[in-house]
Amino acid sequence: MKAASIPLALYVHYPWCVRKCPYRDFNSHTLRDGQDAASLEQRYIDAVIQDLRSSAPQLAGRTVDTVFFGGGTPSLMSPASLSRVIDAIACHTALAADAEITLEANPGTFEAARFRGFRAAGANRLSIGIQSFDDAHLKALGRIHDGMEARRAIHIALDHFERINLDLMYALPQQSLTGALTDLDTALSFGTEHLSCYHLTLEPNTPFHRTPPPLPDDDTAADMQETIEAHLSAAGFEHYETSAFARPGAHCRHNLNYWGFGDYLGIGAGAHGKLTTPDGIVREMRHKHPMHYLEAARTGAFVQDTRTVTAAELPFEFMMNALRLTDGVPATSFETRTGQPLANIAERLELAHARGLLDENETMLRPTPRGQRFLNDLLGLFL
């Protein structure tokens, strides 16, 4: 494996949010009473830039193609802070001239001047966590915005950004098929280029997992998924990943890098990274709690855990990403991204073909429609 031939992305984690949602298990934290938000943000941005500076030698000779600011709620940070980080990225890495720079945003944080500032700072793509336009469903999800604020946020975004993704969820507490389609039609009415449509899942260690809300049954949820996919196809969207839909040419380049088993450096509290090195593929995780991450800035020891992926783990790790893509990946990419010959998994590939889960085209590793529906079964063959 030659690292220089593998695409490279950068993920920046911003850990704070206004209120933690009961269904999310992401690394997000609310500010405690008495904490100075502005001062804490400056300390955190200083640490992120220090983290980036100390990690830059790992990226020598490679171009950063995409940057993604996730959280938490990155749109809570000031445009000045975003500008500082993007300027530091351009200073310490070879940032592509046409780099895709995405900022996650929540509707409850939208102000026109703030988002004008984000665009001026260098962000060129927004991913907005709408989830639903229905007030009752938003309340059940613990969101801080209502349907009107969701609509207003999209209008503000459209004034400043051409590239916009809207996140929607379905199979929400007490949601009907009609309700899910109403949300989808509302989202489509804005004409954005990308939609992410997720089935609500009950993640471990969340309030929803401990006390499940009344959810649609499996048959209703499956009807929602199939109808949403058909509706988006009729609207001209390509279903290119399990939960991602885009107009032609508007795929999220950053996420395509993940799914194609590309490399990425993750900086910020709890950020994960995957980098190809002469010794193999290495996974890193930064200190998770923001206060622990800030403490690490004193010594520069930001990485809490690092490990080399074993040869036995690589086939599953590769397939877990690549087979989320509806068009799959070239079969040759298995060797270029893992360093292993495809022959190593020949028996498992044959079994996947025999079960109708993997396309018979030998030049591609591509799930069949059945494989897309039963993706966990398909991936289980490569464990």
URCORMO-V649154 format. One record per residue. N is the residue number from 1. RES is the residue in one letter. OMEGA is omega in degrees with one decimal (* if undefined). D_LAST is the distance of its C-alpha to the last C-alpha in Angstrom with 2 decimals. Layout:
N_RES_OMEGA_D_LAST / N_RES_OMEGA_D_LAST
This chain:
1_M_174.6_21.94 / 2_K_-175.9_25.14 / 3_A_-176.1_24.92 / 4_A_-178.3_28.12 / 5_S_-177.6_26.60 / 6_I_-178.2_23.84 / 7_P_-173.0_25.20 / 8_L_177.6_25.81 / 9_A_178.6_26.26 / 10_L_176.6_27.70 / 11_Y_178.8_26.97 / 12_V_-177.4_29.77 / 13_H_173.1_29.42 / 14_Y_-163.2_32.55 / 15_P_-172.2_31.98 / 16_W_176.7_35.03 / 17_C_179.9_35.71 / 18_V_179.5_38.70 / 19_R_-177.7_36.91 / 20_K_-178.5_33.33 / 21_C_-174.8_32.00 / 22_P_-178.8_30.87 / 23_Y_-173.0_27.62 / 24_R_174.5_26.42 / 25_D_178.9_24.25 / 26_F_180.0_24.90 / 27_N_-179.8_26.84 / 28_S_-173.4_30.29 / 29_H_174.4_33.51 / 30_T_178.4_37.04 / 31_L_177.0_40.08 / 32_R_176.7_42.04 / 33_D_177.7_45.75 / 34_G_178.4_47.83 / 35_Q_178.2_45.28 / 36_D_-173.3_46.74 / 37_A_-176.9_44.24 / 38_A_179.9_45.85 / 39_S_179.6_46.06 / 40_L_178.1_42.49 / 41_E_-178.9_41.28 / 42_Q_177.4_43.25 / 43_R_-177.7_41.86 / 44_Y_179.2_38.31 / 45_I_175.2_38.94 / 46_D_-179.0_40.57 / 47_A_179.2_37.47 / 48_V_179.8_35.13 / 49_I_175.3_37.42 / 50_Q_177.4_37.53 / 51_D_179.8_33.73 / 52_L_-177.5_33.71 / 53_R_-177.7_36.50 / 54_S_-178.9_34.86 / 55_S_-173.5_31.54 / 56_A_179.4_33.29 / 57_P_178.2_33.34 / 58_Q_-175.4_29.53 / 59_L_-176.1_30.23 / 60_A_177.6_33.13 / 61_G_-177.8_33.67 / 62_R_-179.3_31.19 / 63_T_174.3_32.08 / 64_V_-174.7_30.83 / 65_D_-177.8_30.48 / 66_T_176.4_29.77 / 67_V_-179.5_30.40 / 68_F_175.2_29.26 / 69_F_-178.6_31.08 / 70_G_-177.2_29.08 / 71_G_24.1_29.67 / 72_G_178.0_31.32 / 73_T_-178.9_34.09 / 74_P_-179.0_34.87 / 75_S_172.5_37.88 / 76_L_-178.5_39.57 / 77_M_179.9_40.18 / 78_S_174.5_43.41 / 79_P_178.9_43.68 / 80_A_178.5_45.16 / 81_S_177.7_42.05 / 82_L_179.7_39.81 / 83_S_179.5_42.25 / 84_R_-178.2_42.12 / 85_V_-179.3_38.34 / 86_I_176.9_38.35 / 87_D_179.2_41.31 / 88_A_177.3_39.53 / 89_I_179.9_36.47 / 90_A_-178.6_38.92 / 91_C_-170.5_40.70 / 92_H_177.1_37.87 / 93_T_173.4_35.45 / 94_A_-178.1_35.96 / 95_L_-178.5_35.58 / 96_A_-179.5_35.69 / 97_A_-179.5_38.94 / 98_D_-176.0_37.19 / 99_A_172.0_34.45 / 100_E_-178.3_33.05 / 101_I_-173.7_33.73 / 102_T_175.4_32.49 / 103_L_172.3_33.78 / 104_E_-178.0_32.43 / 105_A_175.2_35.43 / 106_N_-175.3_36.33 / 107_P_-178.7_39.42 / 108_G_-177.9_41.17 / 109_T_-172.1_41.54 / 110_F_168.2_43.19 / 111_E_-173.9_46.57 / 112_A_-177.2_47.93 / 113_A_179.8_49.10 / 114_R_-176.6_45.82 / 115_F_169.6_43.80 / 116_R_178.2_46.46 / 117_G_177.5_45.92 / 118_F_179.9_42.13 / 119_R_179.4_42.77 / 120_A_179.9_45.41 / 121_A_177.5_43.10 / 122_G_174.8_40.74 / 123_A_-178.9_38.14 / 124_N_177.9_38.01 / 125_R_177.7_35.43 / 126_L_170.8_35.17 / 127_S_-170.7_32.40 / 128_I_-178.5_34.23 / 129_G_-179.5_32.72 / 130_I_-178.2_34.86 / 131_Q_177.1_32.54 / 132_S_172.7_35.51 / 133_F_-176.9_39.23 / 134_D_-175.4_40.09 / 135_D_-178.0_41.76 / 136_A_179.8_40.70 / 137_H_178.2_37.01 / 138_L_177.7_37.26 / 139_K_179.2_38.99 / 140_A_179.7_36.33 / 141_L_179.8_33.67 / 142_G_179.9_35.84 / 143_R_-177.9_36.52 / 144_I_-179.7_39.69 / 145_H_172.7_40.85 / 146_D_-176.3_42.30 / 147_G_179.3_42.33 / 148_M_178.2_45.45 / 149_E_176.7_44.03 / 150_A_179.4_40.92 / 151_R_180.0_43.25 / 152_R_-179.5_45.41 / 153_A_-179.7_42.49 / 154_I_178.2_41.45 / 155_H_178.2_45.08 / 156_I_179.9_45.34 / 157_A_-178.3_42.13 / 158_L_177.5_43.46 / 159_D_-172.3_46.59 / 160_H_-176.6_44.79 / 161_F_173.9_41.46 / 162_E_-175.5_40.73 / 163_R_-175.5_36.93 / 164_I_170.1_35.78 / 165_N_172.6_32.64 / 166_L_174.3_33.07 / 167_D_173.3_30.35 / 168_L_174.0_30.73 / 169_M_175.6_29.03 / 170_Y_-170.6_29.35 / 171_A_179.3_29.00 / 172_L_179.3_31.13 / 173_P_176.7_33.11 / 174_Q_178.4_35.60 / 175_Q_176.0_35.00 / 176_S_175.4_36.07 / 177_L_178.0_35.05 / 178_T_179.3_38.42 / 179_G_178.9_37.84 / 180_A_179.6_34.52 / 181_L_176.1_36.28 / 182_T_175.6_39.23 / 183_D_-178.1_37.05 / 184_L_179.7_35.53 / 185_D_177.3_39.01 / 186_T_178.8_40.36 / 187_A_-179.4_37.68 / 188_L_-176.2_38.35 / 189_S_-178.6_42.07 / 190_F_174.9_41.77 / 191_G_178.1_40.55 / 192_T_-170.6_37.80 / 193_E_-170.3_35.43 / 194_H_174.6_32.04 / 195_L_171.5_30.65 / 196_S_-176.2_27.44 / 197_C_-173.5_27.10 / 198_Y_169.7_24.73 / 199_H_176.7_24.24 / 200_L_177.1_25.31 / 201_T_179.8_22.56 / 202_L_-176.1_23.37 / 203_E_176.7_21.62 / 204_P_177.1_21.63 / 205_N_174.6_24.64 / 206_T_176.6_26.80 / 207_P_179.3_30.07 / 208_F_-179.9_28.77 / 209_H_-179.4_25.97 / 210_R_179.6_28.59 / 211_T_-174.2_31.18 / 212_P_174.2_29.72 / 213_P_178.2_32.25 / 214_P_-175.4_33.17 / 215_L_173.7_30.64 / 216_P_178.8_30.86 / 217_D_-173.8_29.26 / 218_D_-179.3_26.12 / 219_D_179.0_28.32 / 220_T_178.6_30.44 / 221_A_178.0_27.54 / 222_A_176.2_26.12 / 223_D_177.9_29.69 / 224_M_-178.9_29.89 / 225_Q_-177.6_26.79 / 226_E_-178.6_28.02 / 227_T_177.3_31.56 / 228_I_179.8_30.73 / 229_E_179.6_28.78 / 230_A_-179.2_31.73 / 231_H_-179.5_34.25 / 232_L_176.5_32.79 / 233_S_179.0_32.55 / 234_A_179.9_36.22 / 235_A_176.4_37.05 / 236_G_178.8_35.80 / 237_F_175.2_32.47 / 238_E_177.0_29.46 / 239_H_-169.6_26.19 / 240_Y_177.8_24.08 / 241_E_-173.4_21.12 / 242_T_-175.7_19.80 / 243_S_-172.5_22.66 / 244_A_-178.1_24.86 / 245_F_-176.1_28.01 / 246_A_168.4_30.54 / 247_R_-176.9_33.78 / 248_P_178.2_33.73 / 249_G_-174.8_33.36 / 250_A_178.5_32.55 / 251_H_176.3_28.76 / 252_C_-176.5_27.72 / 253_R_-179.3_27.30 / 254_H_-179.3_25.79 / 255_N_174.9_22.88 / 256_L_177.6_22.46 / 257_N_176.0_21.95 / 258_Y_-173.2_19.06 / 259_W_176.3_17.38 / 260_G_179.6_18.23 / 261_F_173.3_16.48 / 262_G_179.7_20.00 / 263_D_174.1_21.33 / 264_Y_172.3_23.08 / 265_L_177.4_25.25 / 266_G_177.9_25.40 / 267_I_-174.3_28.73 / 268_G_-174.2_30.28 / 269_A_176.7_29.49 / 270_G_-176.8_25.81 / 271_A_176.9_24.81 / 272_H_177.0_21.46 / 273_G_175.5_21.36 / 274_K_-177.0_19.27 / 275_L_176.1_21.40 / 276_T_-178.9_21.15 / 277_T_176.5_23.38 / 278_P_-179.1_24.67 / 279_D_-179.6_22.48 / 280_G_-180.0_19.19 / 281_I_-175.8_17.58 / 282_V_174.5_18.90 / 283_R_-179.2_18.22 / 284_E_169.9_21.33 / 285_M_176.2_22.55 / 286_R_174.5_26.28 / 287_H_-168.7_28.16 / 288_K_-176.0_27.43 / 289_H_-177.6_30.81 / 290_P_-179.6_33.46 / 291_M_177.0_36.01 / 292_H_177.8_33.80 / 293_Y_179.0_33.03 / 294_L_176.4_36.80 / 295_E_-179.7_37.49 / 296_A_-179.7_35.12 / 297_A_-179.7_37.36 / 298_R_-177.7_40.07 / 299_T_-176.4_38.24 / 300_G_-178.9_35.92 / 301_A_-174.8_32.86 / 302_F_-175.1_30.89 / 303_V_179.0_27.38 / 304_Q_-175.7_26.24 / 305_D_175.8_22.85 / 306_T_179.3_21.42 / 307_R_175.6_18.55 / 308_T_-179.9_17.23 / 309_V_-178.1_13.57 / 310_T_178.6_12.46 / 311_A_-179.0_11.88 / 312_A_-178.1_8.57 / 313_E_-170.9_7.45 / 314_L_-179.5_9.33 / 315_P_179.9_7.65 / 316_F_-179.1_5.35 / 317_E_178.5_8.68 / 318_F_-176.3_10.75 / 319_M_-179.6_9.51 / 320_M_177.8_9.57 / 321_N_-171.6_13.16 / 322_A_-174.8_14.37 / 323_L_169.2_13.61 / 324_R_-180.0_15.71 / 325_L_-176.2_18.60 / 326_T_177.3_20.42 / 327_D_179.6_21.71 / 328_G_-179.8_18.47 / 329_V_175.1_18.95 / 330_P_-179.2_20.54 / 331_A_-179.5_18.39 / 332_T_-177.1_20.18 / 333_S_177.8_18.79 / 334_F_-178.7_15.42 / 335_E_-177.2_17.51 / 336_T_-177.8_19.96 / 337_R_-178.8_17.56 / 338_T_-176.3_15.09 / 339_G_-179.6_17.62 / 340_Q_175.4_15.55 / 341_P_179.9_16.90 / 342_L_180.0_15.31 / 343_A_180.0_15.98 / 344_N_-177.6_13.06 / 345_I_-176.3_10.75 / 346_A_-178.1_13.74 / 347_E_-179.7_12.77 / 348_R_175.8_9.72 / 349_L_179.3_12.24 / 350_E_178.7_14.85 / 351_L_178.2_13.11 / 352_A_175.9_12.65 / 353_H_-176.0_16.31 / 354_A_-179.5_17.46 / 355_R_177.4_16.32 / 356_G_-177.9_18.10 / 357_L_-176.6_15.33 / 358_L_-178.8_15.67 / 359_D_-178.3_19.12 / 360_E_179.7_20.70 / 361_N_-173.6_22.19 / 362_E_179.6_20.96 / 363_T_-178.2_22.18 / 364_M_168.3_19.94 / 365_L_-169.7_16.32 / 366_R_178.5_17.44 / 367_P_171.5_16.43 / 368_T_173.5_19.15 / 369_P_176.5_21.05 / 370_R_178.3_19.17 / 371_G_176.6_15.80 / 372_Q_-178.7_17.35 / 373_R_-178.3_18.45 / 374_F_-173.9_15.24 / 375_L_179.9_12.91 / 376_N_177.5_10.62 / 377_D_179.2_10.42 / 378_L_-179.3_9.80 / 379_L_-179.4_7.01 / 380_G_179.7_5.34 / 381_L_-176.4_5.75 / 382_F_176.3_3.80 / 383_L_*_0.00
